[in-house]
Amino acid sequence: GVVSYLPDKSYFENWMKIQDCIDLFSTFYADFDSIRANEMLALLGLSPTNDYKTLSKGNKEKVQLIMAMARRAKLYVLDEPSIGLHPRDTEALIGVLKRLRDIGNTVVVVEHDKTMMMAADWIIDIGPMAGRLGGEVILEGNTNDLINSDLDSSASKTLEYLRSNGSEYSGVCRTSSNYIELKGCCEHNLKNISIKFPLNTITVVTGVS
């Protein structure tokens, strides 16, 4: 069977509309389903008429995912598909992945997002730590069975994470009287905004992806 994976970003040019991306992949792949692609666009809140260059990073990630998932494959391998997505979009993506599963496909996802992990039918935990300190299968099994099992959470960082109710921050926030100021920003969807970034701090820019 066909294995589908995320396409390289070099396929997507700034002059394109999303429809051009669909047309391109329809030309490249005989197994590409344009109807499925348009259905997924609607589910993830996008339109074929959207200009690719004006999309946020999260929405560009969605286009990549759709191009992979619109192929009529039997095995879909996705690497952290939730990156850059708003939680609302992550739920929509989970719905799309479940639809692929329900029509007889296998979906393998490398993920660290808790919502995505909780939606999985099966968890494979590779560890015990990252990099050269990892590489072993620590545990695997049905997600709900693992969470409700008698296994000690200390044996698996993943299991500890799935059983946790949230995270706490006990550090001290740094302040600064010096900053970089941007004035009158109006590129793409910015509406003439001005903003200050304090120096010597970690600043997180957030909002709807």
C-alpha positions as CSV (number, residue, x, y, z in Angstrom):
1,G,0.0,0.0,0.0
2,V,0.9,3.7,-0.3
3,V,2.6,5.5,2.6
4,S,1.8,9.2,3.0
5,Y,3.9,11.7,4.8
6,L,4.3,15.4,5.2
7,P,5.4,17.1,2.0
8,D,8.4,19.4,2.0
9,K,7.6,23.1,2.4
10,S,9.6,23.8,-0.8
11,Y,6.5,22.6,-2.8
12,F,4.6,25.7,-1.7
13,E,5.3,29.0,-3.4
14,N,4.2,32.4,-2.1
15,W,2.3,33.2,-5.3
16,M,0.0,30.2,-4.8
17,K,-3.5,30.0,-3.6
18,I,-4.4,26.9,-1.7
19,Q,-6.2,25.7,-4.8
20,D,-2.9,25.9,-6.7
21,C,-1.4,23.6,-4.1
22,I,-4.3,21.1,-4.6
23,D,-3.8,21.3,-8.4
24,L,-0.1,20.7,-8.0
25,F,-0.5,17.6,-5.9
26,S,-3.2,16.3,-8.1
27,T,-0.6,16.4,-11.0
28,F,2.1,14.8,-8.9
29,Y,0.2,12.0,-7.3
30,A,-2.4,9.8,-9.1
31,D,-3.8,8.8,-5.7
32,F,-4.4,12.4,-4.6
33,D,-8.1,13.0,-3.7
34,S,-9.1,16.6,-4.4
35,I,-12.5,16.2,-3.0
36,R,-11.1,14.9,0.3
37,A,-8.6,17.8,0.3
38,N,-11.5,20.4,0.0
39,E,-13.5,18.6,2.7
40,M,-10.5,18.8,5.1
41,L,-9.9,22.5,4.2
42,A,-13.5,23.2,5.4
43,L,-13.1,21.1,8.5
44,L,-9.9,23.0,9.4
45,G,-11.3,26.5,8.6
46,L,-9.6,27.2,5.4
47,S,-10.7,28.0,1.8
48,P,-9.1,27.1,-1.6
49,T,-9.1,30.8,-2.4
50,N,-6.8,31.7,0.5
51,D,-3.4,33.1,-0.6
52,Y,-0.6,30.9,0.8
53,K,1.7,33.8,1.5
54,T,-0.8,35.4,3.9
55,L,-1.4,32.3,6.0
56,S,-0.1,32.1,9.5
57,K,2.5,29.5,10.4
58,G,-0.2,27.3,11.9
59,N,-2.4,27.5,8.8
60,K,0.6,26.7,6.5
61,E,1.1,23.6,8.7
62,K,-2.6,22.7,8.1
63,V,-2.1,22.9,4.3
64,Q,0.9,20.6,4.5
65,L,-1.2,18.1,6.6
66,I,-4.1,18.3,4.1
67,M,-1.8,17.6,1.2
68,A,-0.5,14.5,3.0
69,M,-3.9,13.3,4.2
70,A,-5.7,13.8,0.9
71,R,-3.7,11.0,-0.7
72,R,-5.4,7.6,-0.8
73,A,-2.9,5.8,1.3
74,K,-3.1,3.0,3.8
75,L,-0.5,4.3,6.2
76,Y,-0.2,7.9,7.3
77,V,3.0,9.0,9.2
78,L,2.8,12.5,10.7
79,D,5.5,14.2,12.8
80,E,4.0,16.6,15.4
81,P,1.0,17.7,13.3
82,S,-0.3,19.8,16.2
83,I,2.6,22.3,16.1
84,G,1.4,25.8,15.5
85,L,-2.3,24.9,15.9
86,H,-4.8,26.5,18.2
87,P,-6.4,24.0,20.6
88,R,-9.6,24.4,18.7
89,D,-7.9,23.4,15.5
90,T,-6.1,20.5,17.2
91,E,-9.6,19.0,18.0
92,A,-10.6,19.5,14.4
93,L,-7.4,17.7,13.3
94,I,-8.1,14.8,15.6
95,G,-11.5,14.5,14.0
96,V,-9.8,14.3,10.5
97,L,-7.4,11.7,11.7
98,K,-10.2,9.6,13.2
99,R,-12.0,9.7,9.9
100,L,-9.0,8.4,8.2
101,R,-8.8,5.6,10.7
102,D,-12.5,4.8,10.5
103,I,-12.3,4.1,6.7
104,G,-9.6,1.5,7.3
105,N,-6.3,3.3,7.4
106,T,-3.5,3.3,9.9
107,V,-2.3,6.6,11.3
108,V,1.1,6.9,13.1
109,V,1.7,10.2,14.8
110,V,4.9,11.4,16.6
111,E,3.4,13.8,19.2
112,H,3.9,15.6,22.5
113,D,0.6,17.4,22.6
114,K,-1.5,16.0,25.4
115,T,-4.8,16.4,23.6
116,M,-3.5,14.4,20.6
117,M,-2.0,11.8,22.9
118,M,-5.2,11.3,24.8
119,A,-7.1,10.8,21.5
120,A,-4.8,8.0,20.5
121,D,-5.9,4.4,20.5
122,W,-2.4,3.1,21.3
123,I,0.6,4.8,22.9
124,I,4.2,3.8,22.4
125,D,6.6,5.5,24.8
126,I,10.2,5.8,23.7
127,G,12.7,6.8,26.3
128,P,13.6,7.0,29.2
129,M,15.0,10.4,28.2
130,A,15.8,12.2,25.0
131,G,18.7,11.9,22.5
132,R,21.4,9.4,23.5
133,L,19.7,8.8,26.8
134,G,16.7,7.4,25.0
135,G,16.0,4.8,22.3
136,E,14.2,2.2,24.4
137,V,10.5,1.2,24.4
138,I,9.5,2.1,28.0
139,L,5.8,1.1,27.6
140,E,3.1,0.6,25.1
141,G,-0.6,-0.2,25.2
142,N,-4.1,1.1,25.0
143,T,-4.1,4.7,26.1
144,N,-6.9,4.5,28.7
145,D,-5.6,1.1,30.0
146,L,-2.2,2.6,30.6
147,I,-3.5,5.7,32.4
148,N,-5.8,3.6,34.6
149,S,-3.2,0.9,35.2
150,D,-1.2,0.2,38.4
151,L,2.1,1.2,36.6
152,D,4.2,3.6,38.6
153,S,4.3,7.0,36.9
154,S,7.9,7.4,37.8
155,A,8.8,4.7,35.3
156,S,7.6,6.9,32.3
157,K,7.7,10.6,31.8
158,T,4.9,10.2,29.2
159,L,2.6,8.3,31.6
160,E,3.3,10.9,34.3
161,Y,2.4,13.7,31.8
162,L,-0.8,11.9,30.7
163,R,-1.9,11.4,34.4
164,S,-1.2,15.0,35.4
165,N,-3.9,17.6,35.6
166,G,-1.9,20.6,34.4
167,S,1.4,22.4,35.0
168,E,2.5,25.0,37.5
169,Y,5.1,27.8,37.2
170,S,6.9,28.8,40.4
171,G,9.6,31.0,38.9
172,V,10.1,34.8,39.1
173,C,9.1,36.9,36.1
174,R,11.9,39.3,35.1
175,T,11.0,42.9,34.3
176,S,12.9,45.5,32.1
177,S,12.7,49.2,31.6
178,N,14.4,48.9,28.1
179,Y,12.6,47.6,25.1
180,I,12.3,47.5,21.3
181,E,9.2,49.2,20.0
182,L,7.5,48.5,16.7
183,K,5.1,51.1,15.5
184,G,2.3,51.1,12.9
185,C,2.7,47.4,11.9
186,C,0.3,46.6,9.1
187,E,1.8,43.8,7.0
188,H,-0.6,40.9,6.1
189,N,-3.4,40.8,8.7
190,L,-1.8,43.3,11.2
191,K,-4.0,46.3,11.7
192,N,-1.7,49.2,12.3
193,I,-0.6,47.9,15.7
194,S,2.3,49.2,17.9
195,I,4.0,46.9,20.4
196,K,6.9,46.9,22.9
197,F,9.3,43.9,23.5
198,P,11.2,44.2,26.8
199,L,14.9,43.5,26.5
200,N,16.8,40.8,28.4
201,T,13.6,38.8,29.0
202,I,11.8,35.9,27.4
203,T,8.7,37.3,25.7
204,V,6.0,34.9,24.4
205,V,3.7,36.2,21.6
206,T,0.5,34.3,21.7
207,G,-3.1,34.3,20.5
208,V,-5.3,32.4,18.0
209,S,-3.0,30.5,15.6
